[in-house]
């Protein structure tokens, strides 16, 4: 029976280790089997790795990158002619349509009272028409802008974070409007004030949320 042993480096300064073949026998055979070992080869060539070790040299390329928090905090340039992101443009569209619709509604109700108190005016139909018109106008404006000035629809980390902050900020006025309407209803006020308090809460929510998003896009998050 033949036992073959081991690879022993001949010198710590050599670029490759020399192989010694050591054989011994534990059998009664006068001619033990001898195993010959060749010199191993490596690809790529072995080069000194530094600090007394031997190894393959690797080249690494360092790429500069910013964490998501830093990228989200970077403001979008407001230079004229520079394209805004899709989410920012939607905020602008939502802001404009909400304000224009509410101003038009208030103007119509005030100018069509015929001298009667506001609470006695016919506000139901104009209110419903205004809400539907605002939704349709917002959708139509986004479609028209997408055709005239198409923008990449990709949503990055910054868009998501700004959207969450803006929605959270605007939702406060939805709650305030609902509470105001509830209190007015409990106080047995006219339906006119209840409905308009709730609608005003939605409008203020749209305005504040949109302004928050636009401000974050223009100035940065931090």
JORA-V428679 format. One record per residue. RES is the residue in three letters. SS is DSSP state (H for helix, E for strand, - for the rest). D_CENTER is the distance of its C-alpha to the mean C-alpha in Angstrom with 1 decimal. Layout:
RES_SS_D_CENTER / RES_SS_D_CENTER
This chain:
UNK_-_68.4 / UNK_E_66.5 / UNK_E_63.6 / UNK_E_61.5 / UNK_-_59.5 / UNK_-_57.1 / UNK_-_55.3 / UNK_-_56.3 / UNK_-_55.0 / UNK_-_58.0 / UNK_-_56.5 / UNK_-_53.3 / UNK_-_53.5 / UNK_-_53.7 / UNK_-_50.8 / UNK_-_51.5 / UNK_-_53.3 / UNK_-_56.8 / UNK_-_57.6 / UNK_-_60.7 / UNK_-_62.2 / UNK_-_64.0 / UNK_E_66.0 / UNK_E_68.3 / UNK_E_70.2 / UNK_-_71.1 / UNK_-_73.4 / UNK_-_77.1 / UNK_-_76.5 / UNK_-_78.1 / UNK_-_75.5 / UNK_-_72.0 / UNK_-_69.2 / UNK_-_67.3 / UNK_-_63.7 / UNK_-_62.9 / UNK_-_59.4 / UNK_-_58.1 / UNK_-_55.9 / UNK_-_52.2 / UNK_-_50.1 / UNK_-_46.4 / UNK_-_44.1 / UNK_-_42.6 / UNK_-_45.4 / UNK_-_45.3 / UNK_E_44.8 / UNK_E_45.1 / UNK_E_41.9 / UNK_E_43.1 / UNK_-_44.5 / UNK_-_47.3 / UNK_E_45.2 / UNK_E_45.2 / UNK_E_42.2 / UNK_-_40.2 / UNK_-_38.5 / UNK_-_34.9 / UNK_-_32.9 / UNK_-_29.3 / UNK_-_26.9 / UNK_-_24.6 / UNK_-_21.3 / UNK_-_19.6 / UNK_-_15.9 / UNK_-_13.8 / UNK_-_11.9 / UNK_H_8.3 / UNK_H_9.9 / UNK_H_12.0 / UNK_H_9.6 / UNK_H_7.9 / UNK_H_11.5 / UNK_-_12.8 / UNK_-_14.1 / UNK_-_14.3 / UNK_-_18.0 / UNK_-_20.0 / UNK_-_22.8 / UNK_-_24.7 / UNK_-_24.2 / UNK_-_20.7 / UNK_-_18.4 / UNK_-_15.6 / UNK_-_12.3 / UNK_H_12.8 / UNK_H_11.0 / UNK_H_13.2 / UNK_H_16.1 / UNK_H_15.8 / UNK_H_16.0 / UNK_H_19.0 / UNK_H_20.6 / UNK_H_20.2 / UNK_H_21.7 / UNK_H_24.6 / UNK_H_25.6 / UNK_H_25.6 / UNK_H_27.7 / UNK_H_30.1 / UNK_H_30.6 / UNK_H_31.4 / UNK_H_33.7 / UNK_H_35.5 / UNK_H_36.0 / UNK_H_37.5 / UNK_H_39.7 / UNK_H_41.0 / UNK_H_41.8 / UNK_H_43.5 / UNK_H_45.6 / UNK_-_46.7 / UNK_-_48.2 / UNK_-_51.7 / UNK_-_52.7 / UNK_-_51.7 / UNK_-_49.3 / UNK_H_45.6 / UNK_H_45.7 / UNK_H_48.3 / UNK_-_46.4 / UNK_-_45.1 / UNK_-_41.4 / UNK_H_40.3 / UNK_H_40.3 / UNK_H_38.7 / UNK_H_35.9 / UNK_H_35.1 / UNK_H_35.4 / UNK_H_33.1 / UNK_H_30.3 / UNK_H_30.6 / UNK_H_31.0 / UNK_H_27.8 / UNK_H_25.8 / UNK_H_27.6 / UNK_H_27.2 / UNK_H_23.5 / UNK_H_23.1 / UNK_H_25.8 / UNK_H_24.3 / UNK_H_20.9 / UNK_H_23.1 / UNK_H_25.3 / UNK_H_22.7 / UNK_H_21.1 / UNK_H_24.6 / UNK_H_25.6 / UNK_-_22.6 / UNK_-_20.2 / UNK_-_16.6 / UNK_-_14.2 / UNK_-_12.3 / UNK_-_9.5 / UNK_-_6.0 / UNK_-_3.7 / UNK_H_1.7 / UNK_H_4.4 / UNK_H_4.8 / UNK_H_3.8 / UNK_H_5.8 / UNK_H_8.1 / UNK_H_8.7 / UNK_H_9.7 / UNK_H_11.8 / UNK_H_13.4 / UNK_H_14.3 / UNK_H_15.7 / UNK_H_17.7 / UNK_H_19.1 / UNK_H_20.1 / UNK_H_22.6 / UNK_H_24.8 / UNK_H_24.8 / UNK_H_26.4 / UNK_H_28.7 / UNK_H_29.8 / UNK_H_30.5 / UNK_H_32.5 / UNK_H_34.4 / UNK_H_35.4 / UNK_H_36.5 / UNK_H_38.6 / UNK_H_40.1 / UNK_H_41.0 / UNK_H_42.5 / UNK_-_44.5 / UNK_-_45.8 / UNK_-_44.7 / UNK_-_44.8 / UNK_H_42.1 / UNK_H_41.3 / UNK_H_39.9 / UNK_H_38.0 / UNK_H_36.3 / UNK_H_35.5 / UNK_H_34.2 / UNK_H_31.6 / UNK_H_30.8 / UNK_H_30.5 / UNK_H_28.0 / UNK_H_25.7 / UNK_H_26.2 / UNK_H_25.5 / UNK_H_22.3 / UNK_H_21.1 / UNK_H_22.3 / UNK_H_20.9 / UNK_H_17.4 / UNK_H_17.3 / UNK_H_18.8 / UNK_H_16.4 / UNK_H_13.3 / UNK_H_15.6 / UNK_H_16.7 / UNK_H_13.4 / UNK_H_12.7 / UNK_H_16.3 / UNK_H_17.0 / UNK_-_13.9 / UNK_-_12.8 / UNK_-_15.6
